[in-house]
Amino acid sequence: MHLTISPADMQRIERTAFSAGVPSILLMEQAAQAVVCTLEDMLDGCDDRHVLFVAGCGNNGGDALAAARMFVKMGGEATVWLPLGCKTPDAQSNLSYLKLLSRVTLVEGEMPAGQLLIDAVVDGLLGTGLKQTPEGAALSAIEYINAQTVPVLSIDVPSGMDALTGHLTDNACVHADCTVTFHRVKTGLYLTRRRACVGQIVLADIGLPQDCDDAPGYLVPEESDLVDLVPLRTTDMHKGACGRVVLYAGSMGMSGAAAMAGLASLRAGAGLATVICPKEVMPILQTQLPNAMCVDRDRLPEFVPLHDAFVFGCGIIEDDHAWQHILSLHNENTPSVWDAGALNLLSRHPMQLGENAVLTPHAAEAARLLSCTLSEVLADPVAAAKAIVRKYACGAVALKSATTVVTDGKRVSLNVIGTSALAKGGSGDALAGILGTLLAGGMPPFEAAQGACLWHGMAGREAERQFGTRGVLTGNVADALGKCLMDMENL
């Protein structure tokens, strides 16, 4: 697990380090070395490779200048372009050194017309200090970079992207194949809606003393954290000790949602799963999901199956009848997952749910829950997720997207493990089922949501390896849950 950092906090701890005696130009050397090592891997060596280094006027540009010097010393040829000049002392020192070397072509101002035969571009134009959408010479340089047909490596953040929020304007941001970022991953690299502009993230240690780093950040689970986020079973466990999950789910035409949630719940290890559904759906579900039990929803509230956690909403009809059933089942002392139709019903009947409830909206559902626009949710998903926690007084929210925001209102975790293979109906149902099982096993809401999102994303990747990005079905994801956990336990 690692922590992100905001650009402001990064600048603050750098100033602390400099005040303590750490030379700023030494950190620039370390950053440049990380860039060149990554570049060498991208190009399968530096010898006889020609790379365009685009250097801005600040220290991000200084990193690019230092990297260009190291690159030519390793046998490469560099064209160094300074479209904005060179202003900071460390960058100017590196520029002076670079001018003394052969195999370097220096271009200041506009890039001359004509084809430049290069093997890659290094983007050190704007860095994390971006305050507004690029224009003028900066925009022209970004457009030039994007017009190249070779790999692009960005330094710290793709130029034109807000390093805090990830916001960008499409034609005013570098489309990087790889971003080498320093000390900690900048928050915007994960929160951006255009992750393709970031490419592969390489995190590099540039020698900032840990004693200087007191900055907060968002938690980011890694695959190796799965064994800590999903409790191991003891050898003497029985089905009653593995958690009883009751799913209020399914309707005619949407029985698959209930089946996928139930299957994922069982694959995640639930000892018993019971689906409460319309009577006419029961025969379908008994065929689709033979390991689960089914109960006619019209028997509620007189009969409620044994339960340790509820999952509400997958594939239900969103009517008053369903809402009354959910109200009859819900109580603040029992862990619950609110998904899909239950979230839409909740948005029409706002109520405080208690600290054991976890909500799993996607962005459009979040907008309905908050009575705001979709664009407002997308502009700041962390703030939106926290606002849902406050409004509904719930234990946690998992706001689903390519980067899923998990929060209990105070702590924030970003799940970045996943794949576009999960961009298919049924994926959210599987996540709800996994989460229901972890809650039924006694995990606290925030930790259960973290674990469920990580496990779900890893299973999606495993299924993708078997069936390809387009070919993955939700059942494949559920079936891959066990292998993911086995792989981590065997490391």
N, C-alpha and C positions, 0 to 999 in steps of 0.2 A: 504494500500500500504506500502511495506517495501523496504529497501535498502539492497543489498548484500554488501559484503566487500571482499577485496583481503587479502590474508594471510599477505602480507607485511604491509598493512595498519593496520590490526589487531595487529600485533606485535608492530607497532609504537605507537598506542594509549594505548596499555598495558604498554609500557615503560613510556609514559607520565603519566599514572595513578600511576605507581610505584614511579616515581620521585615526584609526588604530595603527596605521603605518603600512598597510598593504599597498604596494605601488599599482596604480590603475593600469599602467601599460603592461604589467605582468599579467593581469586578468585578460587584457586584450590578446596577449600572446597565447594564453591558454585557449581562449575562444577560437582564435584563428587556427590553432593546431587541430582542434576538434572539427572545424569546417574542412580542413584539408584532408584529414583522415577519412571523413565521410565521403568527400569528393573522390578520393583515391579508390574507395570501395565502389562508388557509382560507376567510375570509368574503367575499373579493372586495371588501375595503374595510372601514373602521371606522365611517363615518358612519351614524348611526341604528341601529347594531347594539348589542344588549344582551348582555353576557357576564357569566356568574357566575365570579368568581375565588375559589377556595377556598384560603385561606392557613393553613398550619400555624403552629406556634409558633416555628419556627427560621428559618434563613436561606433555606430553600426557600420558606417562606411569605413572607419578605422579598422574594424575587424576584417572587412573585405580586403583592404589594402595589405594588412599583415598576412592574410591568407594567400593573396596573390604572390607576395614575396616568397613565402614558403613553397608555394606550388612550383615556381620557376626553379627554385633550388633543388626540387625533386625531379627535375627534368622536363617540366612542362613549359608551355608558352602561354603568356597572359596578355590579353587586351584589357586594360583598365580604363573604365569610363567614369568620369566625374561630371555628371550633368548638373550638379548643384553646387559645385565647388568643394572646398575642404576647410573646415573651420576649427575643430577642436584640437588642442595641443597634441594629444596622442595620435590622432589621425594624421596631423601634419608631419609628425616625426616619422611615421610609417611611410608617408608619401615621399619624403626626402630620401629615405633609404631606398625605396623602390626605384627612384629615378637613376640610381647608380647601377642598376642591374641590366644585363642584356636579356634578350628574349621577352622584353616587356614593351608593349605599345601603349602609350598614354594618350587618352582622348579626353579633352575638356570641352564643356559646352555641348553642342549638338553632335550626334553621331553622324559621320559622313555617310552619304548615300552609297548604296552598293551592298552586295552580299558579303557577309562576314562568315567565313568558314570556321565554325567552332564545334566543340564536342559537348559543351555544357555552359550554363550561365550560373553565376553566383550572385544572388540578390542581396546586397547590403545597402539598399537605398534609404529606407525610412525607419525601420526598427520599431521599438515599442513606444516611442515618444509621439506617435501620430495623434494629432488633435482634431483634424478635419479631413474631409475627403480630398485626396490628392488632386492637384490641378497644375496647369502650366507645364514646366519642364519635368516635374515629378510624374505627372500623368503620362506625358509623352514617353518617358523612360519605362514606365510600367507597360504601356502598350507595345513598346519595342521588345521588351522581354517576352511578353506573351505571344508575340508574333514568331518567335523562334521555334524551331521544331526539334530542339534538343532538351535533355533533362535540365530542370531548374532546381537549384538548391537555395533556399532562403535562410538568412541568418537571423535567428531568434524568433522572427514572425514574418510571414509574407508581407511585403511592403503594400500598404493600403488597407490592411486588416487592423481593427482595433484590438490590441492585445489583451484588453480587459473583457470586452463583451463578445468579440468575434464578429462584430458588425463590419460589413464591407459593401461597397458598390461594385457590381460585377465587373464593369470595364475599368475599374480603378483599383484593382488588386492583383498582385502577382499570383499566378496559378503555379504553385510549387509542386514538384514531385517529392521533395523532402525538405523538412524544416529542422535545422539544428538549433535547439534552444538551450539556454544555459541555466545551471544551478537548480531551477525548478521549472516545470512546464507552466507557461503563461496561461491563465484561465481561459482567455479567448480562443486559444488553439483547440480547446475541447468544446466550448460553448457555441462556436460558429455553426451556422446552418449550412455552410459551404465547406465541409471537412475536406472535400476534394482539393480545395485550394491550399490546404496545409500539407497534404501528402503524408508520407511516413514521418513520424516525429522521432528525432534522435535527441536524447537528453544528455548533456555534457557537463561534467564537473569542471569548473574553471578555477577552483582553488579558493573560493570564498570560505573563510573560517565559519564553522557551524556556530561558534559562540557569538557571531555577529548577526545570526539569523533568528530573530524572535517573531517573524511574521506569521500571521495565521494563513489559512488557505483551505481549499476544499479537498476532502478526502477523495482519492482515486484508487479503488481496489484493482489489484492485478490478479491474473489467473492463479498465481501461487497462493493467494489469500483464500481460495475457496475452502480449503480444509479447515481454516479457522472460522469461516462464516457459516459452514454447514456442520452441525454437530455429528460426531461419529456415533455409531450404535455400539452398545455393549453386547456381549454374546448372549446374555440372558433376557433380552427384550422379547416381548410378545406383542401381538397386534394392538392390544389395548393400550400399550405403553408407547406406541409409535405415532399416536395422534389420530383422532377421529375428525375427519373433515366433512362438513355438510355443505353442499352446494345448492343454492337456490338458483336454478339455471335452466335454460332450454325452453323451446316452444316449437310448434309446428313450423317447419321450414328452417329452424335454427337449432335443431338438436345437435348438430355438429359442434357448436360452441360449448355446450354442456359436456359433450363427449371429450373434447380436447382438454377442457379444464380438469375434468375428472381423471383423464389419462395422465396428465402431467402431475396431478396431485399424487396419484398412485406411484408413478415412476420416481417421484421425488421422495417416496418412502412412507406415505400415509398408511397407517395400519388398517384403517377403514375409511371408505369414501361412500357417501350417500348423496344421491341427487334428488332434490325435491323439484318436481316438474309436473306439467299437465298430464292427466291420466293417459291421453292419447299418444303422448311422447314416450311413455315408459317402455313399450315393446321395442321401439327403435333403439333406445339407449341401452336396454338389456342386451341387445345384439352388438351394438357398437362398443359397449363397455362392460363386458361380463364380470369383471372383478369388482364392480361397484354395485351397490344396492340402489333401488329407486323407491320413492314414496310419492304418492299422489298429493299434489299441493292442496287439493280441496280437503284434505284431512287436517290441515292447519286451522286454528292453532291448538286443537285438541291433542294432536300427536306431534311431538317434536323428537326426531331421532337423537340418540346420544351424540354429543359433539364436544370438541375442544376448540374448534374454530369454524367460522362460517365464511363462505365465498358467495357474494351476492352479485347477480346481474348478467352473467354470461349468456347471451342469446335469449333474454326474456322479452315478453311483450311489455312495453312501458305504459301500463295502465294503472288505474287506482287500485284494482284488484291486487296487482303485484306489489304495489306500495304498501298496502295493508298487511300482506304476507310478510314482507321484509320487516315492517315495524313489529310484527308479532314475534319474530325470531331474534331481532337485534336486542342486545342489552350491553351496557357499557363494560360489564365485567368479562365478557367473552370476546376473544380476538376475532376480528372480522376483516375481510377484504371487500372493498366496494369497487366494482368494475362495470364498464359498459352501461347497460340499461339501468343499473342501480344508481350510477352517477348521474344520469340524465334525470331520473326521478328525484334524486336528492337535490339537484339544481332547482327543481320546481317546488320542493318542500324543504328549504334549508333548516337544518337542525344540528345541534352539537352532538357529536358521536362518541366522545370519550377517548381516552388515551390508548385504548386497545384496538382502535380502528385504523386501517391503512387504506388510503385512496390511491387508485392507479389510473389516472386519466391520461389520455393523449392531449395534445394542445387544444384541439377544438372542444373536447369535454371540459378542460380546465377553463376555457373562456366562458362556457355555459355556467360552470360552478361559480365563477367570479362575476358573472353578468358584465363581462367586458368583451373587447374585440379579440379576435385571434391574433392580430398583429401586436396587440399589447402583451399577450402571453409570450409570443415569439421574441419580442424585443428584450425581455428580461425573464427567462424561465425560472431562475432562482427566486426572484421576488414573487413571481406568480405562485410557485409551489409553497413558499412560506405564507403567502396570503391565504391559500386554501387551508393550511394547518390552522391559522388563526380563526378563520371564518367558521370552520366546522369543528374546531376544538378536537382534532383527531391526533392520533399518535405519530403518524408519518404520512408522507405523500411521496409517491414515485411518479413524477411527471415524465411520461415516456416520449422518447425521441431517439435520434441517432446517438446522442448523449443524454442519458436519462438522469434527471435531477432527483435525488432522494434527500429528503429533509424531515427533521422533526420540529422545525421552526428555529432551531439553534444550530445544530450540526448540519452540514451539507456534504453530500457524497455525489460524485459524478461517475456514473457507470459508462465507460467508453468501450467496453468489451462487447462486441456484437458484429453484425454483418447485415448487408442489405438483403440477404436471403430471408431475413425475418420480416421483410416488408410484404406481408401477406396476411389475409384474414385468418384468424385463429391464433396468431402469435400472442396477442394480449390475453386470450383465454388461458393459454398455457402458462404465462407468467402468473396469472391470478391463482391457478391451481398450485404451482410451486410455492408461492407465497403463503397460501392457505396451509400447506403442509408444514412449513417452517414455523408459522405461528402456532399451529396445533401442537408442535413439539416443544413449545415453551420459549421460543426465542422472542426477545423484545421487538416491538414494531420496526424501529429504525434498522436494527441489525438484520432482522428478517428480510426487510425490503432490500437492503444492500446485498445480502446473500442470494436472494431470489433473482435479482437483476443480473448479477454476475454469472450465476449458474445458467440462467436462460440464454445469455449472450454466448457463453462458452459452448452450450449445446447447439446453438445455431451455427457456430463455426464448425463444430464437428460434423453436423449434418451437411453443411455446405461442402466439406471435403469429400463426402460420400456421393452427394447427388447434384453438386453444382449449385451456383447461386440461384438460378431460376427454378431448379427442380425440387427444392426443399419444400416439404409439407409439414404441417404442425406436428403430425404424428412422428415424423422423423426426428424432430427436435426433442419431443418427449422421450423417444427411445434412446436418444444420445445422452440423456442426463446421467445415467449410471456410469457410462464410460468416462465422462469428464471427471467425475469424482474419483473413480478408480485410478485414472492417470495421475491425478494430483497426489493421491495417497501413496502411489508407488514411486514418486520422485525421491 
